[in-house]
Amino acid sequence: MNFRIYQPATSLAPYVKQYYHLQSANNGLINLPQNLFSLGDLYMVFLQEGEVIFQPTQHASFTLPEASVVGHFTCHHQIRVKGPVKMTVIQLNAYGCYRMAGLDMSSFNNYFRDLQKQDRECWKDLANKIASVADITKLDAVLDDAFTNMMCSQVHNLKQVDVIADYIIDHQGYTNIERLTKKFKTSRHTLERKFMEVIGLTPQLFARMLRFRDAMRHMQQMNVEEWQTFITNNDYYNQALFIQDFLFFKGEPPVLNQETAIAQMPIARPVAVA
């Protein structure tokens, strides 16, 4: 399997975070990087060969078209790819899709959007450019050029949502709706409506997702006693809420014991290419 990671141009930050390219001629099972589709980010997927199937625990499975935007996943999901496969993935931040594509994220009701069904011809053109790249080491230059041109042509409204989202990200989700409405001088209804349009999630769910992600990162470095102290001393989290979130986002409860925190967690299910 050939798996490459590229860093996008700095001018695309913070909207575009990374590029990935996966290519494999194998028909057997291949483990993909576990964080390829992680919580809190959006992904554009351009599929040149193969079949990619997502199976969320709380949603019917779906097969990706040749060009799509995937996310936000608000429940545990598994990925199966029927090889041979060749695909390019663009990792965006929480509001990168609205900024780059101008899509109303509130219309995402099934975890993905077919880009080739959009009015803008740029997506079909980009899919063709990616498919025609002969030297894969130069793929990042093609993507940088395409997204730079898109940013120049796309009108970016609702910029305050970017600022509020960055505030939530900077605080790892440890905030609440009352604090946000007071700090940014907006009503709860307006804040929720704008968040749904730009990010596709309510600010409450977005913060909950980031809190869980932050707790999981800490768990990789702590034993049980240290982790329990961490969540007990936090104003917005406790052990019961973490277990509830773990079940919600991972699809199964954690197994708590007196070993190291990372050993408590169920073994991650492999993401396979079939």
N, C-alpha and C positions, 0 to 999 in steps of 0.2 A: 504494500500500500504506500502510495506517495501522498504525504500530508504536509502542506506548507502553510506557514503563517507569515503574513506581510504586515508591516506597519504603514498606515496611510499617511498622506501628507499632513503636516502639522496644521495647515490652513483649514483642514476639514474637522479639526477638533472643536468642540467635544462630541459632535454629532456622529462621526464615523470613528469607531474604536479599533477595529482590526479587520483584516481580510483573511479568509481561509480558502485553501484549494485542496480538494480531496479527489484522488484518482486511484482506482483499483481495478484490475482485470480479473480478480478472483470472484468465484461464485460462492465460496464458503463463508463462514461467519468471521467477521473482523470487528474487534472492539474499537469504537470511536472514542475520542477524548470525552470524558464525562462532563466537562464544562462547555462543550461546544454550543449548547443551547441552554443558557443559564437564566436564573430569575432576574428580572429587572431590566433586561435588554430586549431589543428587537433584532430580527435577522432578515436580510434579503437573501434568497436562495435562487441561484441560477443553475438549473439542472441541464447539463448537456447530454448525459447518458445515465441510464438506470432508472430506478423507481424509489421514491422516498415516501414512507408511510409513517404517519404519526398516530399514536394511540393514547390520548389522554384518558385518565381514569374516569373522568366525569363527562365525557363527550364521545360521540361516535368517532371512529378512526377516519382519517382523511389522507388522500394522496396528493402530494404537491404537484402543481403544474410546472411548466418549464421555467417560469419566472414568478416569484411570489415574495410576499412579506409574511413572516411567521412570528407569532407572539401577540401579546404577553401570555405566557402559560401561567395560569393561576391554580393548577393542580398537577399532580405527578403525571408524567407521560413517558412513554417508551417510543423509540425510533427503530424502524426497520428499513433497511435499504437493500433493494434487490440489485445485485451486481451483474455484470461489471458496471461500475459507477464512475461518473466524472461530474463534479459539481463545485461551484464557487459560492462561498458564503460571505456576506458582509455583515459584520456585527455593528449595530447602531446603539446609541444610548436610548434612554426612555422616550425622548421626544425627537429622535433623529429622523424617524419616518415622516412625521408631519413636516419637519424642516426640509428634508430632501425631496419628498414625493408630493407634499401638499395634500395628503390623504386625511380625511376626517376619520380619526381612529375610533370614534364611537360606533362606526358602522362595521367594525370587526366583531362579528358575532359567532365566529367559528374558528378562531385562532389563526386564520390566514387570509390573505387577499391575493388574487391573481392579478399580477401587474400588467399582463398583456391584454387584459380587458379594460384597462384604464384608457382615457382619452389621449394621453400624451404618448407620442410615438417614440419617445426617448428610451422607454423600457425595452421595446422590441429591438431598437438599434443597439442598446447596450448588450442585450443577450447575444446578438449576432457578433458584436465585437469580441466578447468573451470567448465565444465558440471558435472564433477565427485566430485566436492568439496561438502562434506556433511555438514561441519561446516562453515557457511558463514562468521563467524568472522575471519577465517583464510585465506580468499580469497586473502588478500594483500600479504601474505607470498608466496603463489603460484605464483602470478604475479611478485613479486620482483625477485624471483628465475629465472623465465622464461626470463625476460627482462635483467637481469644481464648476463645470459649466451648468450643472443643475442648480447649484446654490446661487449662481449669478442670475438665473432666470426665474427663480421661485420667490414669490412674495411671502415674507415671513410675518404672519400676524400672531397675536396672542403671545408676545414675547415674555410677558409677565409669568406665564406658566413655566417657561424655562427657568426663570429665577426661583420660583417656588419649588420646582422639582429639584434644582440644585441644592436648595436649602435642606430639603428632606434627605437628599443623598448625603450631604455633608454631615448631617446628624444621624446617619445610618437608620433613619426611620423612627428615631426616638423623639417623636413629637405627637401632637394631636390636632384635630380639626379646629378646636377653639383657639389654640395658639396661632395657627396659620391664618385664620380669618382676622384675628386681632393684629398680627404683625403686618400683614399685607393689605389690611383695610378693605376687605371684600366680604360679601355675604357667603354663607355656606353653600347656598344653591348655586351662586355664580361660580364659585371655586370648583365645585363638583362638575358643573356643566363644562367649564373650560378644560378641566383635566380630562374629561371623557373625550373631548374633541381632539386634544393634542396628544395625549398619552394612551387613551383607551381604557384607563382605570380611574376609579375614584382616588382622591388623595389618601383616604383611609386605607384602601387595599394596597396602594403603592407603598405606603409607609410600613404596613404589616409585612409585605414581601421583603423589604429591605431590613427590617428588624430581624426577621428569621434568617436571612442570609448572613447578617452580622453575627448572630448567635452561633450559627454553624461554623463560621470562621474561628470564633473564639474556642469552640469545642475542640477544634483540631489541636489546640495548644494547651488545654487545661485538663486536670483530672476532675473527678466528680465534685469534690469539695470546693475547688476553686470555681468551677462553673456555677454551682449552686449559689455561691456567694455573689458571683457576677450578676445573675438574674434577680436575686433577692434584693440587691442594693439599687436596682434600676427602677426608675419611677414608672416605666411603661411596660414592664415585663415581669412575669413570674413563671414558675415551673409549669403550672397548669396551662397557661397560655402558650408556652413553648411546645408542650406536648400536643396541644390542639392544633397549632400551626404546623408542626411536624407531620401530623396525620393528614392535614389539609394539603400541604405542598408535596409531601413525599409518598402519600398513599398508604402509610403504615406507621404504627407508633414506635417511638424509640425504646430500646431495651436498656433500662437503667440498672447499674450495679456499681460495685466499688473499684472496678478497674479504671484504666485511663478513659477519658471522655470519648476519644475516637473509637475505642473498642466497644463502647456501649451501643453504637449506632448499627443498624442492620447493614450488611454488606451491600454496596451499591450494585444494582442490577446492571449487567453489561448492556451497552448500546451496541447493537449488532448490525452488520451488513450481511444480508443473506443473498 
